[in-house]
Amino acid sequence: MSWDFETEPEFQAKLDWMRWFIDEEIVPLEPVLDDIPLDEWKAAREHLRSQVKEQGLWGAFLDPALGGAGFGQLKLALMSEIIGRSMVSMSVFGVQAPDSGNMELLAHGATPEQKDRWLWPNLRGELSSAFALTEPFNAGADPTVISTSAVRDGDEWVINGHKWFITNASSADFTLVFAETNPDSRPHRHASIFVVPAGTPGMEVLRDVGTMSHTHVEQGRPGNHSEVVFVDCRVPADHLIGRPGDGFVLAQRRLGGGRIHHAMRWLGQSQRALDIMCERAVSRRSHGKLLAQHQMIQEYVARSHMEIQAARLVTFHTAWKMDRLGAAEVRAELGMVKALVSQTVLAVLDRTIQVCGALGYSADLPVEAWYRSTRFGPIGDGPDELHRSVLARHILKGYSPVEGWPSEHIPSRRPAAEAKWAQLRAAAGVV
Ligand SMILES: Cc1cc2nc3c(=O)[nH]c(=O)nc-3n(C[C@H](O)[C@H](O)[C@H](O)COP(=O)(O)OP(=O)(O)OC[C@H]3O[C@@H](n4cnc5c(N)ncnc54)[C@H](O)[C@@H]3O)c2cc1C
């Protein structure tokens, strides 16, 4: 029986280093991060990245079979929880979305030449990428319906369409564009994925969209979400990833482990929020006692801790299963992890704001900003409703209809129960 919650000492040492590095070198910068000019931050980030690389912790999400350092999902889950303590750490460790998902897609679908051109430079941090699926006039939750098309013309593909909310499209070196090539093969073989390098004529970034996280965006800043149009945008034939019609399957590739990493980062953020809640609760007095002595505040603390621990275990278990069985076998569980944890983190952040009162609502604490940026969780990457629906259908597959009374109907079960009892009485010699 091996069912073990211990971390091997060598890897624990890596985790301890990560915790130290993030808490000592990154978290203290947070109050000034938004003021740092982008070029200065990029130079400083290289300095931080070099330390991560020295530890062998850079870009650790890609399996060795796919050319990465290959930690496996369970270890990545533990790492992601620490990275979630400060989300800016993602780019310091080379695991930032959407690059990490895009690299998984390229690792699975690209030719060796395409990998040399886009994957390995992306993995080394020399190139950055975006992924363009969502459209303003079709439901992003349903990628079987898109209006963006790509048509073969000689040695080129010609892309026309309108995308929006494309993270990093205004700053990335290339964008992976999801476009319909085989309209007769809907729903799942209709689309393909193309690499569109930045500056390709016909690709125009209309604007970076203001959000509840950043209402006033600085155009072109990494992390922004762009509205993009493609008007007769031509790319060479070798910019198609995989075969025509592979787009849907490849797009799924980028979501597997990413859901675990997102979830664990949110749980790292949840724990930091709970620390803020608890510190305030033991520091602030109201009606003659500490907040921590009010039962409702105790309820917030206990509930938050319980929810975080339950969500961690669900996520670790899914990561463990994914390492053993592969992403396809745990598809419903990956959606469950995403839908569960996106709710958990928001609930904990919300309670933290509540316990901190006006201070919690203010920008003097980081929680309100975390809440605003993390609020995308239940929407992005497929809305939670969809994941719950997939999970429910997966669960329901294990059940068959019965005629008449339910199989647990007590009066119907009684005759069999009496016979069983008679057998047991006889076997046990009960007189
Ligand atoms: C911060 C952020 C970053 C993003 N980055 C990218 C990116 O880089 N690239 C990209 O392509 N997209 C990106 N997106 C878009 C994201 O993937 C979509 O927002 C998401 O798929 C939902 O699509 P939608 O916004 O069109 O909402 P819709 O599909 O219109 O759905 C709206 C709501 O309808 C409900 N709903 C939809 N379908 C169902 C269903 N089957 N069952 C029950 N209820 C349902 C849900 O409540 C859902 O929230 C990003 C979004 C955000 C918020």
The ligand as a MOL file (V3000), in Angstrom:
LIG
                    3D

  0  0  0     0  0            999 V3000
M  V30 BEGIN CTAB
M  V30 COUNTS 53 58 0 0 0
M  V30 BEGIN ATOM
M  V30 1 C -8.8110 37.4060 -17.8350 0
M  V30 2 C -9.2160 36.6390 -19.0420 0
M  V30 3 C -8.2310 36.2110 -19.9290 0
M  V30 4 C -8.5950 35.5290 -21.1000 0
M  V30 5 N -7.6240 35.1570 -21.9810 0
M  V30 6 C -7.9740 34.5690 -23.1430 0
M  V30 7 C -6.9800 34.2560 -24.1180 0
M  V30 8 O -5.7860 34.4780 -23.9300 0
M  V30 9 N -7.3930 33.6920 -25.2910 0
M  V30 10 C -8.7080 33.4280 -25.5490 0
M  V30 11 O -8.9960 32.9120 -26.6210 0
M  V30 12 N -9.6630 33.7150 -24.6430 0
M  V30 13 C -9.3340 34.2940 -23.4590 0
M  V30 14 N -10.2960 34.6180 -22.5460 0
M  V30 15 C -11.6880 34.3620 -22.8630 0
M  V30 16 C -12.2670 33.2000 -22.0870 0
M  V30 17 O -11.7250 31.9850 -22.5120 0
M  V30 18 C -13.7850 33.2990 -22.2660 0
M  V30 19 O -14.1950 34.4580 -21.5550 0
M  V30 20 C -14.5240 32.0830 -21.7730 0
M  V30 21 O -14.2710 30.9460 -22.5630 0
M  V30 22 C -16.0370 32.3620 -21.7880 0
M  V30 23 O -16.4390 32.8290 -23.0390 0
M  V30 24 P -17.2930 34.1890 -23.1480 0
M  V30 25 O -16.6160 35.2520 -22.3950 0
M  V30 26 O -17.5740 34.4210 -24.5790 0
M  V30 27 O -18.6150 33.8970 -22.3690 0
M  V30 28 P -19.8880 33.1150 -22.9260 0
M  V30 29 O -19.4650 31.8900 -23.6680 0
M  V30 30 O -20.7670 34.0950 -23.6040 0
M  V30 31 O -20.5500 32.6440 -21.5680 0
M  V30 32 C -21.1160 33.6130 -20.6690 0
M  V30 33 C -21.7230 32.8970 -19.4990 0
M  V30 34 O -22.7650 32.0410 -19.9570 0
M  V30 35 C -22.8430 30.8960 -19.1360 0
M  V30 36 N -22.6280 29.6890 -19.9640 0
M  V30 37 C -21.9650 29.5750 -21.1340 0
M  V30 38 N -22.0030 28.3040 -21.5650 0
M  V30 39 C -22.7040 27.5960 -20.6670 0
M  V30 40 C -23.0910 26.2240 -20.5350 0
M  V30 41 N -22.7220 25.3030 -21.4470 0
M  V30 42 N -23.7930 25.8620 -19.4540 0
M  V30 43 C -24.1810 26.7720 -18.5220 0
M  V30 44 N -23.8320 28.0790 -18.5890 0
M  V30 45 C -23.1040 28.4790 -19.6360 0
M  V30 46 C -21.7450 31.0470 -18.0740 0
M  V30 47 O -22.2840 31.6740 -16.9400 0
M  V30 48 C -20.7660 31.9810 -18.7460 0
M  V30 49 O -19.9380 32.6950 -17.8390 0
M  V30 50 C -9.9610 35.2630 -21.3710 0
M  V30 51 C -10.9430 35.6780 -20.4630 0
M  V30 52 C -10.5830 36.3700 -19.3270 0
M  V30 53 C -11.6750 36.8490 -18.4110 0
M  V30 END ATOM
M  V30 BEGIN BOND
M  V30 1 1 1 2
M  V30 2 1 2 3
M  V30 3 2 2 52
M  V30 4 2 3 4
M  V30 5 1 4 5
M  V30 6 1 4 50
M  V30 7 2 5 6
M  V30 8 1 6 7
M  V30 9 1 6 13
M  V30 10 2 7 8
M  V30 11 1 7 9
M  V30 12 1 9 10
M  V30 13 2 10 11
M  V30 14 1 10 12
M  V30 15 2 12 13
M  V30 16 1 13 14
M  V30 17 1 14 15
M  V30 18 1 14 50
M  V30 19 1 15 16
M  V30 20 1 16 17
M  V30 21 1 16 18
M  V30 22 1 18 19
M  V30 23 1 18 20
M  V30 24 1 20 21
M  V30 25 1 20 22
M  V30 26 1 22 23
M  V30 27 1 23 24
M  V30 28 2 24 25
M  V30 29 1 24 26
M  V30 30 1 24 27
M  V30 31 1 27 28
M  V30 32 2 28 29
M  V30 33 1 28 30
M  V30 34 1 28 31
M  V30 35 1 31 32
M  V30 36 1 32 33
M  V30 37 1 33 34
M  V30 38 1 33 48
M  V30 39 1 34 35
M  V30 40 1 35 36
M  V30 41 1 35 46
M  V30 42 1 36 37
M  V30 43 1 36 45
M  V30 44 2 37 38
M  V30 45 1 38 39
M  V30 46 1 39 40
M  V30 47 2 39 45
M  V30 48 1 40 41
M  V30 49 2 40 42
M  V30 50 1 42 43
M  V30 51 2 43 44
M  V30 52 1 44 45
M  V30 53 1 46 47
M  V30 54 1 46 48
M  V30 55 1 48 49
M  V30 56 2 50 51
M  V30 57 1 51 52
M  V30 58 1 52 53
M  V30 END BOND
M  V30 END CTAB
M  END
